[in-house]
Amino acid sequence: MQRGSVIVVRYALPAVIALTGLVLTIVGGSDTVVAAGVALIGVGMLVALLNLLMRLGIASSRDREREENARRYYDRHGRWPSG
């Protein structure tokens, strides 16, 4: 995925969803429109949270992989790798 696409999905998409919900909540003429706006604000927050959780999961996988490589090095050389 290209860098621009990542930025759009990570930041712009949740912001646009939440902003649309905010506009509907403020401008809404009926209770249904206001409720839809509040729901969209929640959806925007959920998309942002899911992006954060995915990033944390990927970082955690990288940490585990580094740890496993260090353990393999230790098994082969009898000492923990430096750095």
Secondary structure, 3 states (H helix, E strand, C coil): CCHHHHHHHHHHHHHHHHHHHHHHHHHCCCHHHHHHHHHHHHHHHHHHHHHHHHHHHHHHHHHHHHHHHHHHHHHHHCCCCCC
